[in-house]
Amino acid sequence: MVLVLVVAWAVAGVFTLRSAVADSHALIHPQTPSVLDRPPGGMLSASINTLVIGKDARVGETRSRADTILIMRTDPGSGRIKYLSIPRDTRVNHPVRGPEKINASFFFGGQIGVIRAVKRHTGLSIHHIMVVNYRSFPRLVEELGGVTVNNPTELTNCPYPGGRTVSFPKGSVDLDGDRALEFARVRKCDSDFARALRQQALIAAMKNKVISLPSLPFAPWRGASVTRTIATDMGAFDLVKFGWLQARLDQTSEDRIVLTGTPQLIGSQSFVVPDPDANEREVAQFIS
């Protein structure tokens, strides 16, 4: 009887996830897979780089910029997951447009543009992509029942869009959907670098919530709810493997890396000007 119930649970979970994947694939540009790199092997045996984008449109604009740019590396060989964040204001050179912020690559070129920009800037292969729309982000967190995040730095009365301020204590913080969005977006009190670390902490908290032991019976359905709020090229079975790796692989604070640079005002725009030597060392640490 128990075996029958387990099989029924697994079958129902797979069908639920497949339906969600169809919705997610519909949000991927038809040409996006052509600029992704071929994985060096199966997800359960090879090191895979997944580009995670959080997109957000400004008031009055129909196209979005990449507010979060992060590469997640799952490495079964070392038993670890690593994050590499690229500050949104990082100054890069586009082959046609010239110097610009890397987040503009999504505004002008969409999924294809940001993949190419990240590959040019880091020299890394990108095997998969996930795009999260910040408009749907609160619902995603609510689907998980909220999350508990380990906030690396205290924030007090930080200016936030809409003419208000937000605050978050250092340490363990419980977040509902709206508060999680504030946590991911606020940046006026510190820097792009600090915000990137907060975003990495938030992604880690969401991952832990999906794969926690109490959530295990609901994992396929929660995974499907998450999948419906994102755009990704991954198929259903790759997503199952991806979830399995999230549960099996370790992560430490040393595995959360942010590409460094110097904040500068150039013309009327604020940029993060990269340090090529430091960035080379940081990328090497990421793939080591």
RODO-2510 file (C-alpha; in nm, 4 decimals, decimal comma):
residues 288
     n   res          X          Y          Z
     1     m     0,0000     0,0000     0,0000
     2     v     0,2827     0,2391     0,0894
     3     l     0,4559     0,1636    -0,2407
     4     v     0,1369     0,2405    -0,4328
     5     l     0,1020     0,5738    -0,2556
     6     v     0,4656     0,6642    -0,3268
     7     v     0,4290     0,5787    -0,6960
     8     a     0,1055     0,7766    -0,7190
     9     w     0,2742     1,0741    -0,5469
    10     a     0,5685     1,0602    -0,7877
    11     v     0,3517     1,0313    -1,0993
    12     a     0,1250     1,3168    -0,9914
    13     g     0,4286     1,5276    -0,9106
    14     v     0,5903     1,4675    -1,2509
    15     f     0,2719     1,5566    -1,4411
    16     t     0,2276     1,8709    -1,2316
    17     l     0,5868     1,9772    -1,2994
    18     r     0,5576     1,9067    -1,6734
    19     s     0,2556     2,1354    -1,6963
    20     a     0,4464     2,4105    -1,5147
    21     v     0,7494     2,3650    -1,7421
    22     a     0,5321     2,4200    -2,0492
    23     d     0,4254     2,7564    -1,9040
    24     s     0,7862     2,8422    -1,8224
    25     h     0,9159     2,7502    -2,1691
    26     a     0,6584     2,9801    -2,3274
    27     l     0,8445     3,2726    -2,1660
    28     i     1,1799     3,1820    -2,3254
    29     h     1,2683     3,3590    -2,6513
    30     p     1,2855     3,1058    -2,9379
    31     q     1,6474     3,2028    -3,0142
    32     t     1,7708     3,1942    -2,6522
    33     p     1,8771     2,8250    -2,6568
    34     s     2,1029     2,8999    -2,9564
    35     v     2,3321     3,1249    -2,7479
    36     l     2,3523     2,8868    -2,4522
    37     d     2,6531     2,6555    -2,4324
    38     r     2,6181     2,2805    -2,4577
    39     p     2,6553     2,1242    -2,1097
    40     p     2,9789     1,9269    -2,0666
    41     g     2,7807     1,6285    -1,9367
    42     g     2,4755     1,5304    -1,7385
    43     m     2,3575     1,7639    -1,4641
    44     l     2,4210     1,4999    -1,1965
    45     s     2,7844     1,4497    -1,2999
    46     a     2,9144     1,7719    -1,4629
    47     s     2,9677     2,1316    -1,3497
    48     i     2,6765     2,3381    -1,4830
    49     n     2,6461     2,7197    -1,4892
    50     t     2,2924     2,8581    -1,4696
    51     l     2,2402     3,2309    -1,5246
    52     v     1,9768     3,3704    -1,2875
    53     i     1,8262     3,7068    -1,3855
    54     g     1,5886     3,9207    -1,1825
    55     k     1,4224     4,1674    -1,4177
    56     d     1,2407     4,4881    -1,3329
    57     a     1,0805     4,7570    -1,5516
    58     r     1,0903     5,1223    -1,4499
    59     v     0,7731     5,3272    -1,4314
    60     g     0,6626     5,4199    -1,7830
    61     e     0,8871     5,1631    -1,9544
    62     t     0,7733     4,8427    -2,1218
    63     r     1,1185     4,6817    -2,1413
    64     s     1,3049     4,5586    -1,8336
    65     r     1,6594     4,5861    -1,7047
    66     a     1,8444     4,3072    -1,5270
    67     d     1,8260     4,4099    -1,1625
    68     t     1,9889     4,0848    -1,0479
    69     i     2,2629     3,9064    -1,2443
    70     l     2,3923     3,5895    -1,0822
    71     i     2,5540     3,2676    -1,2022
    72     m     2,4761     2,9554    -0,9991
    73     r     2,7297     2,6759    -1,0448
    74     t     2,6258     2,3243    -0,9431
    75     d     2,9351     2,1047    -0,9128
    76     p     2,8640     1,7431    -0,8122
    77     g     3,2345     1,6599    -0,8404
    78     s     3,3244     1,8896    -0,5500
    79     g     2,9866     1,8483    -0,3789
    80     r     2,9250     2,2242    -0,3788
    81     i     2,7024     2,5014    -0,5128
    82     k     2,8604     2,8406    -0,5824
    83     y     2,7169     3,1843    -0,6611
    84     l     2,8879     3,4538    -0,8665
    85     s     2,7100     3,7911    -0,8724
    86     i     2,7772     4,0722    -1,1179
    87     p     2,6756     4,4181    -0,9870
    88     r     2,4059     4,5666    -1,2104
    89     d     2,6050     4,8903    -1,2622
    90     t     2,9185     4,7086    -1,3848
    91     r     3,0640     4,8998    -1,6806
    92     v     3,1071     4,6807    -1,9879
    93     n     3,1762     4,7438    -2,3553
    94     h     2,9080     4,6404    -2,6019
    95     p     3,0435     4,5634    -2,9519
    96     v     2,8019     4,8156    -3,1088
    97     r     2,6725     5,0486    -2,8373
    98     g     3,0041     5,0944    -2,6590
    99     p     3,0378     5,1465    -2,2810
   100     e     2,7195     5,0790    -2,0823
   101     k     2,5946     4,9196    -1,7605
   102     i     2,5668     4,5433    -1,7847
   103     n     2,2017     4,5570    -1,6764
   104     a     2,1263     4,7514    -1,9971
   105     s     2,2154     4,4396    -2,1968
   106     f     1,8806     4,2957    -2,0951
   107     f     1,6956     4,6192    -2,1760
   108     f     1,8358     4,6306    -2,5302
   109     g     1,8874     4,2606    -2,6060
   110     g     1,6608     4,0645    -2,3729
   111     q     1,7622     3,7130    -2,2709
   112     i     2,0029     3,6773    -2,5634
   113     g     2,1693     4,0119    -2,4934
   114     v     2,2322     3,9466    -2,1253
   115     i     2,3673     3,5953    -2,1882
   116     r     2,6164     3,7309    -2,4416
   117     a     2,7169     4,0199    -2,2119
   118     v     2,7796     3,7885    -1,9159
   119     k     2,9816     3,5472    -2,1295
   120     r     3,1943     3,8319    -2,2692
   121     h     3,2532     3,9811    -1,9249
   122     t     3,3354     3,6627    -1,7332
   123     g     3,4646     3,4260    -2,0012
   124     l     3,2367     3,1592    -1,8521
   125     s     3,0108     2,9179    -2,0354
   126     i     2,6378     2,9585    -1,9652
   127     h     2,4431     2,6324    -1,9957
   128     h     2,0973     2,7317    -1,8682
   129     i     1,9021     3,0460    -1,7834
   130     m     1,6312     3,1372    -1,5323
   131     v     1,4533     3,4733    -1,5456
   132     v     1,2442     3,5968    -1,2519
   133     n     1,0063     3,8878    -1,3005
   134     y     1,0099     4,1020    -0,9854
   135     r     0,6388     4,1698    -1,0357
   136     s     0,5679     3,8020    -0,9709
   137     f     0,8404     3,7585    -0,7088
   138     p     0,6190     3,8274    -0,4027
   139     r     0,3747     3,5591    -0,5188
   140     l     0,6641     3,3155    -0,5626
   141     v     0,7740     3,3701    -0,2011
   142     e     0,4148     3,3451    -0,0758
   143     e     0,3809     3,0106    -0,2563
   144     l     0,6684     2,8909    -0,0379
   145     g     0,4973     3,0148     0,2776
   146     g     0,7550     3,2902     0,3256
   147     v     1,1277     3,2450     0,3874
   148     t     1,3789     3,2978     0,6684
   149     v     1,6979     3,4658     0,5508
   150     n     2,0319     3,5225     0,7221
   151     n     2,0876     3,8930     0,6566
   152     p     2,4624     3,9694     0,6359
   153     t     2,4317     4,3442     0,7082
   154     e     2,1878     4,5610     0,9043
   155     l     1,9825     4,8149     0,7076
   156     t     1,8081     5,1049     0,8797
   157     n     1,5621     5,3500     0,7210
   158     c     1,6867     5,2883     0,3662
   159     p     1,5132     5,4873     0,0904
   160     y     1,2905     5,2691    -0,1248
   161     p     1,0799     5,3395    -0,4363
   162     g     0,7489     5,4998    -0,3502
   163     g     0,8889     5,7615    -0,1135
   164     r     0,9266     5,5371     0,1906
   165     t     1,2037     5,3620     0,3827
   166     v     1,2697     5,0008     0,4794
   167     s     1,4782     4,8421     0,7559
   168     f     1,6155     4,4922     0,8156
   169     p     1,8134     4,3750     1,1216
   170     k     2,1319     4,1756     1,0850
   171     g     2,0921     3,8004     1,1287
   172     s     1,7841     3,5832     1,0943
   173     v     1,4869     3,7650     0,9359
   174     d     1,1437     3,6239     0,8440
   175     l     1,0154     3,7596     0,5134
   176     d     0,6798     3,7437     0,3405
   177     g     0,6514     3,8096    -0,0327
   178     d     0,6491     4,1902    -0,0232
   179     r     0,9285     4,2099     0,2335
   180     a     1,1394     3,9639     0,0330
   181     l     1,1105     4,1897    -0,2716
   182     e     1,2189     4,4901    -0,0631
   183     f     1,5116     4,2884     0,0721
   184     a     1,6248     4,2000    -0,2805
   185     r     1,5860     4,5467    -0,4317
   186     v     1,6878     4,8029    -0,1676
   187     r     2,0354     4,9484    -0,2299
   188     k     2,0458     5,3173    -0,1312
   189     c     2,2023     5,2551     0,2115
   190     d     2,5068     5,0578     0,1037
   191     s     2,6284     4,9367    -0,2353
   192     d     2,5715     4,7061    -0,5290
   193     f     2,8168     4,4646    -0,3695
   194     a     2,6230     4,4423    -0,0415
   195     r     2,2952     4,4058    -0,2282
   196     a     2,4392     4,1217    -0,4357
   197     l     2,5284     3,9358    -0,1148
   198     r     2,1727     3,9915     0,0165
   199     q     2,0291     3,8524    -0,3068
   200     q     2,2525     3,5465    -0,2780
   201     a     2,1363     3,4960     0,0822
   202     l     1,7737     3,5245    -0,0293
   203     i     1,8162     3,2665    -0,3070
   204     a     1,9827     3,0301    -0,0588
   205     a     1,6906     3,0783     0,1832
   206     m     1,4353     3,0036    -0,0885
   207     k     1,6287     2,6935    -0,1908
   208     n     1,6346     2,5716     0,1701
   209     k     1,2602     2,6275     0,2038
   210     v     1,1777     2,4202    -0,1053
   211     i     1,3970     2,1250    -0,0018
   212     s     1,3433     2,1328     0,3769
   213     l     1,2298     1,8038     0,5335
   214     p     0,8819     1,9321     0,6344
   215     s     0,8331     2,0542     0,2759
   216     l     0,9450     1,7290     0,1121
   217     p     0,5935     1,5806     0,0604
   218     f     0,4911     1,9024    -0,1163
   219     a     0,8176     1,9506    -0,3100
   220     p     0,6833     1,8645    -0,6600
   221     w     0,3899     2,1023    -0,6205
   222     r     0,5971     2,3797    -0,4671
   223     g     0,8549     2,3265    -0,7380
   224     a     0,5799     2,3590    -0,9990
   225     s     0,4546     2,6811    -0,8374
   226     v     0,8054     2,8258    -0,8488
   227     t     0,8556     2,7109    -1,2087
   228     r     0,5377     2,8874    -1,3247
   229     t     0,6732     3,2217    -1,2025
   230     i     1,0028     3,1985    -1,3942
   231     a     1,1227     3,1613    -1,7511
   232     t     1,3733     2,8801    -1,8026
   233     d     1,5024     2,6593    -2,0817
   234     m     1,5317     2,3569    -1,8496
   235     g     1,3056     2,0584    -1,9079
   236     a     1,1102     1,8782    -1,6373
   237     f     1,3719     1,6113    -1,5702
   238     d     1,6558     1,8655    -1,5617
   239     l     1,4566     2,0635    -1,3061
   240     v     1,4109     1,7493    -1,0965
   241     k     1,7874     1,6905    -1,1128
   242     f     1,8473     2,0576    -1,0351
   243     g     1,6273     2,0292    -0,7255
   244     w     1,8035     1,7100    -0,6193
   245     l     2,1407     1,8859    -0,6418
   246     q     2,0099     2,1776    -0,4352
   247     a     1,9327     1,9282    -0,1595
   248     r     2,2537     1,7259    -0,1893
   249     l     2,5283     1,9830    -0,2481
   250     d     2,6894     2,1963     0,0236
   251     q     2,7449     2,5702     0,0288
   252     t     2,9554     2,7924     0,2529
   253     s     3,0022     3,1677     0,2779
   254     e     3,3203     3,1261     0,0715
   255     d     3,1027     2,9999    -0,2138
   256     r     2,9238     3,3363    -0,2462
   257     i     3,1355     3,5606    -0,4663
   258     v     3,0747     3,9106    -0,6022
   259     l     3,2835     4,0537    -0,8870
   260     t     3,4518     4,3612    -0,7429
   261     g     3,5138     4,7016    -0,8928
   262     t     3,5333     5,0723    -0,8129
   263     p     3,2159     5,2848    -0,7978
   264     q     3,2646     5,5897    -1,0216
   265     l     3,0510     5,8708    -1,1577
   266     i     3,1180     5,8940    -1,5333
   267     g     2,9283     6,1728    -1,7017
   268     s     2,5958     6,1714    -1,5224
   269     q     2,5873     5,7965    -1,4595
   270     s     2,7149     5,5886    -1,1695
   271     f     2,9148     5,2827    -1,2716
   272     v     3,1077     5,0013    -1,1093
   273     v     3,4363     4,9999    -1,3023
   274     p     3,5758     4,6446    -1,2984
   275     d     3,9211     4,5494    -1,1742
   276     p     4,0288     4,2963    -1,4417
   277     d     4,2986     4,1326    -1,2300
   278     a     4,0717     4,0968    -0,9264
   279     n     3,7836     3,9728    -1,1422
   280     e     4,0073     3,7102    -1,3004
   281     r     4,0973     3,5796    -0,9534
   282     e     3,7301     3,5825    -0,8473
   283     v     3,6196     3,3865    -1,1552
   284     a     3,9027     3,1377    -1,0932
   285     q     3,7800     3,0965    -0,7350
   286     f     3,4277     3,0427    -0,8638
   287     i     3,5250     2,7562    -1,0974
   288     s     3,7972     2,6030    -0,8816
***
